[in-house]
Amino acid sequence: MLQVNYIRENREKVLEGLSTRNFKQPELVDEIIKIDEERRQVQTSLDNLSAIANASAKQIGELMRNGKKEEAEVLKAETAANKDQHKKLSDQLTDAETKLHNLIVQLPNLPHHLVKAGSTAEDNEIVYEHGQPAELPSNALPHWELTSKYDIIDFELGTKIAGAGFPVYKGKGARLQRALINFFLDHATAQGYREMQVPHLVNEASGFGTGQLPDKEGQMYHAGVDNLYLIPTAEVPVTNLYRDVILKEEELPVKNTAYTPCFRREAGSYGAHVRGLNRLHQFDKVEVVQVVHPDRSYEVLEEMSSYVQSLLQELGLHYRVLRLCGGDMGFTSAMTYDMEVWSAAQQRWLEVSSVSNFETYQSNRLKLRFKGATGKTQFAHTLNGSALALPRIVASILENNQTEKGIKIPEALVKYTGFEYID
């Protein structure tokens, strides 16, 4: 969440950033500034009235001690008349603060200066490409046919049990899932991330803290009776571990990782491009999250991007890195790198990871701060990345490693799967 002081003092810069993001309601900025001015005027009037009341109370006490009861009673009557005005101003202040909050949460994060303007994925910037497309046999199949051929993932059975987008993993398919989860977690902990097990449902405060609410409530599964939300990513519970926390500067960076299932309604998603594992309502993912000093957050972003790429390299996958344009970034991000893996069978790029720097956008909502040697507190920067999401990684492994003998398991995974081929 943007800070109102920053909006007021940097109006043109805020409008420029919103333009880069292709934001459709720039008029909210002037409305926020107007309501903030009204709020500050009411606050000043209220402070002055409180000062008068405090001075009057002190004077009344002195009059009573000096036996001037009648003068004290007159002053008491005047003070009582001010209480109604105090109540009126307090109500006005509460109303202004509520309006201000409701407007500010509609503003997305401002993009880093390297983020280019744009409105769709076609405007994203390719910053790196690694490897070469896999050479497949002429009879190569897409993963949804391979999973049926080898009986390792059953989409129809999942539809019977829950609905489309909830596959059932079977035999070596289930073991491949478990192998990938362990592979990703082991690598994360080796890189200094602390493994956490976190709830898979969160409350409204947690959803607001990381920016899913009120922006993405339509994409989240909601348990209405208990007013809890199924998590769309481990980022939500892991980052909220530090809501309302003041860290010591020497505790930074904080590095956590977690495996969780993720739940997304994906309303409006349909068509050939979301077939099979390409778009699911429930999927597994290992997440890495960092809380860092503001001076280091972009250095850390590059480190996290390199770390995710190292996983893709170990799995032998041809991938590219995109820096997202302003219009394609998530609501809360200041800069995002997407990693996409080439599917030789589908002849298309599949997004498998996003690594983002949120700067102070989340920490302002979370009230996540750190205290330096001077004793002054300031907001930390938060970052997170998929390391990695499993569905499209599995799809890519199946499609890019199909041979006449079967699907060859990447060498780095064999010690986790216990087998070299799915056949």
Sequence and secondary structure as in RCSB ss.txt:
>XXXX:A:sequence
MLQVNYIRENREKVLEGLSTRNFKQPELVDEIIKIDEERRQVQTSLDNLSAIANASAKQIGELMRNGKKEEAEVL
KAETAANKDQHKKLSDQLTDAETKLHNLIVQLPNLPHHLVKAGSTAEDNEIVYEHGQPAELPSNALPHWELTSKY
DIIDFELGTKIAGAGFPVYKGKGARLQRALINFFLDHATAQGYREMQVPHLVNEASGFGTGQLPDKEGQMYHAGV
DNLYLIPTAEVPVTNLYRDVILKEEELPVKNTAYTPCFRREAGSYGAHVRGLNRLHQFDKVEVVQVVHPDRSYEV
LEEMSSYVQSLLQELGLHYRVLRLCGGDMGFTSAMTYDMEVWSAAQQRWLEVSSVSNFETYQSNRLKLRFKGATG
KTQFAHTLNGSALALPRIVASILENNQTEKGIKIPEALVKYTGFEYID
>XXXX:A:secstr
   HHHHHHTHHHHHHHHHHTT S THHHHHHHHHHHHHHHHHHHHHHHHHHHHHHHHHHHHHHHTT HHHHHHH
HHHHHHHHHHHHHHHHHHHHHHHHHHHHHTTS     TTS   SSGGG EEEEEES      TT   HHHHHHHT
T EEHHHHHHHT TT  EE THHHHHHHHHHHHHHHHHHHTT EE    SEE HHHHHHTT TTTSGGGS EETT
TTEEE SSTHHHHHHTTTT EEEGGG SEEEEEEEEEE   TT  SGGGTGGGS SEEEEEEEEEEE GGGHHHH
HHHHHHHHHHHHHHTT  EEEEE  GGGS TT SEEEEEEEEETTTTEEEEEEEEEE TTHHHHHHT EEE TTS
 EEE EEEEEEEEEHHHHHHHHHHHTB SS EE  HHHHHHHS SEE 
